[in-house]
């Protein structure tokens, strides 16, 4: 997996908040970083891992 993320973006739901994450593209997956500290590290997930995460979020699995 190439770990040079491109196309970083923050959710439009986060426009008024500073405590957010951004998602970028890497070859074969996605990368996630803290929007407050863009020069810091990020973590990467494979396509399969990222899709599973998105499905879980959309289904409300992490709602409390």
C-alpha positions as CSV (number, residue, x, y, z in Angstrom):
1,X,0.0,0.0,0.0
2,X,1.4,3.4,-1.0
3,X,1.2,5.7,2.0
4,X,1.3,9.1,0.3
5,X,-2.3,10.3,0.9
6,X,-3.9,12.7,-1.5
7,X,-7.2,14.5,-1.7
8,X,-7.6,15.2,2.0
9,X,-11.1,16.3,2.9
10,X,-13.1,17.1,6.0
11,X,-16.8,16.3,6.4
12,X,-19.2,19.2,5.6
13,X,-20.8,18.3,9.0
14,X,-17.6,19.4,10.7
15,X,-17.5,22.9,9.2
16,X,-18.2,24.7,12.5
17,X,-16.1,22.4,14.7
18,X,-12.3,22.2,15.2
19,X,-12.2,18.6,16.7
20,X,-12.4,16.7,13.4
21,X,-10.6,14.2,11.3
22,X,-9.8,14.3,7.6
23,X,-9.8,11.4,5.1
24,X,-7.4,11.1,2.2
25,X,-6.8,8.5,-0.5
26,X,-3.9,6.1,-0.5
27,X,-3.3,3.3,-3.1
28,X,-5.6,0.5,-2.0
29,X,-7.4,2.3,0.8
30,X,-7.9,5.4,2.9
31,X,-5.8,7.5,5.4
32,X,-7.2,9.4,8.4
33,X,-5.6,12.3,10.3
34,X,-6.4,14.9,12.9
35,X,-7.6,18.2,11.2
36,X,-6.0,20.3,14.0
37,X,-2.5,18.8,13.5
38,X,-2.2,18.1,9.7
39,X,1.6,17.8,9.9
40,X,1.3,14.9,12.4
41,X,1.0,11.3,11.6
42,X,-2.0,9.5,10.1
43,X,-3.2,5.9,10.0
44,X,-4.2,4.0,6.9
45,X,-6.8,1.3,6.2
46,X,-7.2,-1.0,3.3
47,X,-10.2,-0.7,1.0
48,X,-11.9,-3.6,2.8
49,X,-11.2,-2.2,6.2
50,X,-12.4,1.3,5.2
51,X,-15.6,0.0,3.6
52,X,-16.4,-2.1,6.7
53,X,-16.0,1.0,8.9
54,X,-18.2,3.1,6.7
55,X,-20.9,0.5,6.6
56,X,-20.8,0.3,10.5
57,X,-21.0,4.1,10.8
58,X,-24.0,4.3,8.4
59,X,-25.8,1.5,10.2
60,X,-25.5,3.4,13.6
61,X,-23.1,0.9,15.2
62,X,-21.2,3.6,16.9
63,X,-24.1,5.8,18.0
64,X,-24.6,6.2,21.7
